[in-house]
């Protein structure tokens, strides 16, 4: 094995790459590494899936399926554990002692605190630790996306080798410690997911498909709806581990629920002065004092907005006609069906949460943003960038009671998710997630198609970090 080898190097000098855990992310890594030209990739999952995996990869050059992690660990120069954070300790305890002398071990878990503990407890002292985490889901292309690398217990050459192994992903490397990783992912992923989980639960509790009418049609509402459906169409454990096992996440999610509750109380009291003061203070803290003044923004070198225009975003509507046919919104039909103003409580609470916790979202955007976090900032930016749009939302929040029931459902949902995370109960999280997902399941196929197109359009047009 040579440190500087590439997929084009002779097979006898290439590293043997082992992947333990062939869920969606394990399969994604296997796909890109194999297509990139690495010729010695050893993979495994639980023994019960051995025959299924053998059939799936029997015609894939360079990939060999083993029955368990002992074989993979003993034979591989680089081993990546691609398992759920909830199970990382158990899996490393079983296969870690079989690790090849001098090998490099990595973990593709979304929460690093339990991974770090498992590696330090169960791995032999004569192996190196260079961990990783791709900050995107398995259905998103890794090209240009952030890939966190953590050189925890390893010489420089080990990090260089890991960088070379992952070149076929064409991701953007971001270097952090275990602790920095968990703080950043709590700030960017956990609390963002909590917002969309709360939206979905609120709409399901109200037995409402929000894209079919009312104040949730068109423009940035399409972004909210498509991302919410995308999250609920995924596996629940992806989000549960991030929220429950990340020591920083509970603080973020609790503050988001508190922000939503406190803003809603001001709305109920029709306390215009206090509500405007709090929201403007949050805007100034997060975005800057001149952020709501578009005339000042035009005369300064401000960043390019993340989101596309409303006319383009309208192309990604999930609305249907009474006959069941798709009804794409055009500029003319959008004006005819212009939605009522709403409070945008989920966005007001998000910016208020960031302000209270001292989170700088644009710094995280540059550092290690996921596609969903990038779009969530874009939606918040769209609302807060315009003083007129923000004031319209505040006026609706204070004086338009027609959407008050939706805001109530949202506050209850946000507090419910916060309590669920604070209990640290995976089964409760699963049941809560499944109950909401069941309500929207009939539209997941639409959401996957439309949502993927929307994400692609926004990512291609938004500024690079």
Buried (B, 14 or more C-beta within 10 A) or exposed (E): BEEEBBBEBEEEEBBBBBBBBBBEBBBBBBBBBBEBBBBBBBBBBBEEBBEEBEEBBEEBEBBBBBBBBBBBBBBBBBBBBBBBBBBBBEBBEBBBEBBBEEBBBBBBBBBBBBBBBBBEEBBBEEBBBBBBBBBBBBBBBBEEBBBBBBBBBBEEEBBBBBBBBBBBBBBBBBEBBBBBBBBBBBBBBBBBBBBBBBBBBBBBBBEBBBBEEBBBBBBBBBBBBBBBBBBBBBBBBBBBBBBBBBEBBBBBBBBBBBBBBBBBEBBBEEBBEBBBEBBBEBBBBBBBEBBBBBEEBEEEEBEEBBBBEBEBBBBBBBBBEEEEEEBEBEEEBBEEBEBEBBBBBBBBBBBBBBBBBEBBBBEBBBBBBBBBBBBBBBBBBBBBBBBEBBBBBBBBBBEBEEBBEBBBBBBBBBBBBBBBBBEEBBEBBBEBBEEBBEBBEEBBEBBBEBBBEBBEBBBEBBEEB
